[in-house]
Amino acid sequence: MKKVIVPILLMLISIGILTACGKETSSNANEGLKGELTVYTAVEEELLPNYLESFEKKYPNVELNIVRDSTGIITAKLLSEGKHTKADVVWGVQASNLLKLDQQNLLQSYSPEGIEEVPGIFKDKNQESPKWVGNVVTASGITVNTVELEKMGLDVPRTYEDLTDPKYKGLIAMAHPASSGTGYLQVSTWLQMMGEEQGWKYMEDLHENVGMYTHSGSKPIQMAATGEFPISLGLVYSGVQEKQKGAPVEVHLPKEGLGWDVEANAMINKEDTESDKLAKAFLDWAISDEAMKEYHQAYGLATKHENLPTAEGFPENFEDLLYENHDLNVSAKNHTDIINTWESKFSEKAEAKK
């Protein structure tokens, strides 16, 4: 297997898969599938090798060009490129953002193999010609550095309301909703959970205690792990991962309900259909049992998880804690207005862009 990492504005990972002597052979059908496929993704960089391993084994003659960045940047790039994009497939991008792409007719209908096993809440409601299907649920919780808080003589915040206590002033980091899907899923959930008026009021109170809004969804968790900001709002998966690495952190799941979205996949609607066969093979693989096992272990809740054990570090009732009335279509429809309002109120504490 050959992997070349090319640093550009978006990280381009060109993965060429070669068949080595003595390597287990694939089926004739899979060996016959060959060519080049460009995949735009927001999957975390460190997860890509494990995720793609089973695809590489199944399709040894397919070369993947993986363009990876945050959900917000990937979505903006696709909207800017339109029908002239080089992307064939979008993989692991939050569904609320895929819905924005669909509004611009940038997604093509396709029912990947196994889609019927994915619960309706985690896929396109149009069952006859679905445009997208989810592979893993991403949820936001509170990750805290217990050592740093103990040094300060502070209790651990466990609820959203706790985070507005003045004693935490300047100690909180969370992701910027305009550049991070993680940040947006949290903001969107608060507005739906609390209502528009109370939701914005809550964020104004929270803002008093926020030290920084980062452009990366995982950075607040990393900052909590190092103690730079001992309290963070971010993906539960990131907090669990830092704890497993040995960081002095705890992950708390607010009783009010977790902000969530679903990382999803779709086929790009473009005039050039040369890569359609490869794109469909990739989308079939992306919700296969092999892929789902990796998603589930990383994030704690794959969309097909009935036969999978509870992922290490995650609570058994994780799915029950998701805010049940979160509407992804509402989230997508109101995205521009929400971002504009949020930036007018809170962008003064945004992390400086490099």
VOTOR-317879 format. One record per residue (C-alpha): residue number from 1; chain; z, x, y. Coordinates in steps of 0.25 Angstrom, whole numbers. Example, Ala and Ser with C-alpha at 12.3 -4.5 7.8 and 13.67 -1.06 7.14 Angstrom:
! VOTOR-317879
   resi   chain      pz      px      py
      1       A      31      49     -18
      2       A      29      55      -4
***
This chain:
! VOTOR-317879
   resi   chain      pz      px      py
      1       A       0       0       0
      2       A      -4       5      14
      3       A       3       1      26
      4       A      -1       5      40
      5       A       7       2      52
      6       A       0       2      66
      7       A       8       0      79
      8       A       1      -9      88
      9       A       6     -20      98
     10       A       8     -28      85
     11       A      12     -20      73
     12       A       0     -20      64
     13       A       3     -17      49
     14       A      -9     -14      41
     15       A      -6     -16      27
     16       A     -16     -11      17
     17       A     -14     -14       3
     18       A     -20      -4      -8
     19       A     -19      -5     -23
     20       A     -12       7     -29
     21       A     -14      13     -43
     22       A      -4       7     -52
     23       A      -1      -5     -43
     24       A       0     -18     -49
     25       A     -13     -25     -48
     26       A     -15     -39     -41
     27       A     -23     -51     -47
     28       A     -38     -49     -46
     29       A     -38     -61     -35
     30       A     -28     -53     -26
     31       A     -35     -40     -28
     32       A     -48     -47     -24
     33       A     -42     -52     -11
     34       A     -45     -41      -1
     35       A     -46     -39      14
     36       A     -39     -38      27
     37       A     -29     -48      33
     38       A     -22     -48      46
     39       A      -8     -54      47
     40       A       0     -57      59
     41       A      14     -58      56
     42       A      28     -58      62
     43       A      35     -54      49
     44       A      46     -44      52
     45       A      40     -30      50
     46       A      50     -25      40
     47       A      47     -37      31
     48       A      32     -35      30
     49       A      32     -25      19
     50       A      40     -33       9
     51       A      33     -46      13
     52       A      19     -40      11
     53       A      22     -33      -2
     54       A      18     -45     -11
     55       A       6     -48      -3
     56       A       1     -33      -5
     57       A       3     -34     -20
     58       A      -4     -47     -21
     59       A     -16     -43     -12
     60       A     -18     -28     -13
     61       A     -32     -28      -6
     62       A     -28     -35       6
     63       A     -25     -27      19
     64       A     -15     -34      28
     65       A     -15     -31      43
     66       A      -1     -36      48
     67       A       1     -38      63
     68       A      16     -40      65
     69       A      24     -44      77
     70       A      34     -54      82
     71       A      31     -69      80
     72       A      29     -71      95
     73       A      19     -59      96
     74       A      11     -63      84
     75       A      10     -77      89
     76       A       5     -73     103
     77       A      -5     -63      97
     78       A     -11     -74      88
     79       A     -12     -83     100
     80       A     -18     -73     108
     81       A     -28     -69      98
     82       A     -32     -83      94
     83       A     -43     -85      84
     84       A     -47     -70      86
     85       A     -34     -65      80
     86       A     -35     -54      69
     87       A     -24     -62      61
     88       A     -28     -69      48
     89       A     -14     -73      45
     90       A      -1     -75      52
     91       A      11     -72      44
     92       A      26     -74      46
     93       A      25     -79      60
     94       A      35     -91      64
     95       A      29    -104      62
     96       A      32    -109      76
     97       A      22     -98      81
     98       A      12    -102      71
     99       A      12    -116      76
    100       A       8    -110      90
    101       A      -4    -103      83
    102       A      -8    -116      76
    103       A      -8    -123      90
    104       A     -19    -113      93
    105       A     -26    -116      80
    106       A     -24    -102      76
    107       A     -19    -105      62
    108       A     -27    -110      50
    109       A     -23    -119      39
    110       A     -19    -114      26
    111       A     -10    -118      14
    112       A      -5    -105       7
    113       A      -2    -106      -7
    114       A      13    -111      -9
    115       A      14    -118       5
    116       A      18    -131      -2
    117       A      31    -123      -6
    118       A      35    -121       8
    119       A      44    -132      15
    120       A      37    -140      25
    121       A      46    -135      36
    122       A      41    -121      34
    123       A      26    -124      35
    124       A      15    -131      43
    125       A      17    -146      43
    126       A       3    -148      41
    127       A       3    -148      26
    128       A     -12    -150      23
    129       A     -17    -138      32
    130       A      -5    -130      35
    131       A      -6    -119      46
    132       A       6    -111      42
    133       A      17    -109      32
    134       A      31    -103      33
    135       A      36     -91      24
    136       A      50     -89      29
    137       A      60     -96      39
    138       A      65     -87      50
    139       A      79     -91      56
    140       A      87     -86      67
    141       A     102     -83      67
    142       A     113     -75      74
    143       A     115     -60      69
    144       A     127     -53      75
    145       A     132     -39      74
    146       A     146     -41      70
    147       A     151     -27      73
    148       A     146     -27      87
    149       A     152     -41      89
    150       A     166     -37      83
    151       A     166     -25      93
    152       A     164     -35     104
    153       A     175     -44      99
    154       A     165     -55      98
    155       A     164     -66      87
    156       A     151     -68      80
    157       A     142     -79      85
    158       A     137     -89      75
    159       A     131    -100      82
    160       A     121    -102      93
    161       A     132    -107     102
    162       A     140     -95      99
    163       A     129     -86     105
    164       A     131     -92     119
    165       A     145     -87     120
    166       A     146     -78     132
    167       A     154     -68     124
    168       A     140     -64     118
    169       A     133     -61     131
    170       A     123     -51     130
    171       A     125     -49     115
    172       A     114     -57     109
    173       A      99     -54     106
    174       A      88     -64     102
    175       A      73     -64     100
    176       A      64     -67     112
    177       A      57     -81     108
    178       A      44     -77     115
    179       A      42     -65     107
    180       A      50     -68      94
    181       A      48     -79      85
    182       A      63     -77      81
    183       A      67     -80      95
    184       A      58     -92      97
    185       A      63     -99      84
    186       A      77     -97      89
    187       A      74    -103     103
    188       A      66    -114      97
    189       A      76    -118      88
    190       A      87    -119      98
    191       A      78    -128     107
    192       A      76    -137      95
    193       A      90    -137      90
    194       A      97    -139     104
    195       A      86    -146     112
    196       A      79    -140     124
    197       A      89    -141     134
    198       A     101    -136     126
    199       A      92    -126     119
    200       A      89    -119     132
    201       A     103    -120     137
    202       A     108    -113     124
    203       A      98    -102     126
    204       A     102    -100     141
    205       A     116     -99     136
    206       A     112     -89     125
    207       A     104     -81     134
    208       A     117     -77     142
    209       A     121     -70     129
    210       A     107     -64     125
    211       A     105     -49     128
    212       A      91     -48     124
    213       A      79     -56     118
    214       A      71     -47     109
    215       A      56     -48     106
    216       A      58     -46      91
    217       A      65     -56      83
    218       A      72     -46      74
    219       A      77     -37      85
    220       A      89     -46      89
    221       A      95     -44      75
    222       A      92     -29      75
    223       A     100     -28      88
    224       A     112     -36      82
    225       A     111     -26      71
    226       A     112     -14      80
    227       A     122     -21      89
    228       A     113     -20     101
    229       A     115     -35     102
    230       A     126     -40      93
    231       A     121     -54      92
    232       A     107     -58      89
    233       A      98     -71      86
    234       A      87     -68      77
    235       A      82     -70      63
    236       A      92     -72      52
    237       A      84     -63      43
    238       A      85     -51      53
    239       A     100     -53      53
    240       A     101     -53      38
    241       A      92     -41      38
    242       A     101     -33      47
    243       A     113     -36      40
    244       A     107     -32      27
    245       A     104     -18      33
    246       A     119     -17      36
    247       A     119     -21      51
    248       A     133     -27      55
    249       A     127     -41      57
    250       A     129     -55      53
    251       A     119     -66      53
    252       A     124     -80      58
    253       A     116     -93      56
    254       A     120    -103      67
    255       A     125    -116      62
    256       A     116    -124      73
    257       A     104    -120      65
    258       A      95    -108      64
    259       A      82    -106      72
    260       A      70    -104      63
    261       A      56    -103      61
    262       A      47    -100      49
    263       A      38     -88      48
    264       A      25     -93      44
    265       A      10     -89      40
    266       A      -3     -94      44
    267       A     -18     -92      43
    268       A     -25     -88      56
    269       A     -36     -98      60
    270       A     -48     -89      64
    271       A     -63     -89      63
    272       A     -64     -77      54
    273       A     -60     -82      40
    274       A     -63     -69      32
    275       A     -48     -66      29
    276       A     -45     -81      26
    277       A     -43     -78      11
    278       A     -34     -66      14
    279       A     -26     -74      24
    280       A     -24     -86      14
    281       A     -19     -76       3
    282       A      -9     -70      13
    283       A      -4     -84      17
    284       A      -3     -87       2
    285       A       5     -75       0
    286       A      14     -77      12
    287       A      21     -89       6
    288       A      21     -84      -8
    289       A      33     -83     -17
    290       A      33     -67     -15
    291       A      32     -68       0
    292       A      43     -79       1
    293       A      53     -70      -7
    294       A      52     -59       4
    295       A      52     -69      15
    296       A      65     -76       9
    297       A      72     -62       7
    298       A      69     -58      22
    299       A      72     -71      29
    300       A      80     -79      20
    301       A      72     -91      20
    302       A      57     -91      15
    303       A      50    -104      16
    304       A      49    -105       1
    305       A      63    -101      -4
    306       A      67    -111     -14
    307       A      67    -101     -26
    308       A      72     -90     -18
    309       A      86     -85     -17
    310       A      94     -84      -4
    311       A      89     -72       3
    312       A      99     -60       5
    313       A     108     -62      17
    314       A     104     -76      20
    315       A     113     -88      19
    316       A     110     -98       8
    317       A     109    -110      18
    318       A      99    -102      27
    319       A      89    -113      27
    320       A      99    -124      30
    321       A     103    -117      43
    322       A      89    -118      49
    323       A      88    -128      61
    324       A      82    -139      54
    325       A      75    -146      65
    326       A      67    -134      70
    327       A      53    -139      73
    328       A      43    -127      72
    329       A      32    -136      79
    330       A      41    -138      91
    331       A      44    -124      91
    332       A      30    -120      92
    333       A      26    -131     102
    334       A      36    -127     112
    335       A      35    -112     110
    336       A      28    -109     123
    337       A      38    -118     132
    338       A      50    -112     125
    339       A      46     -98     127
    340       A      43    -100     141
    341       A      56    -107     144
    342       A      64     -96     136
    343       A      57     -84     143
    344       A      60     -91     157
    345       A      75     -92     154
    346       A      78     -80     145
    347       A      67     -69     145
    348       A      76     -60     154
    349       A      83     -54     142
    350       A      71     -52     134
    351       A      69     -38     127
    352       A      59     -29     135
    353       A      46     -29     129
    354       A      41     -15     124
***
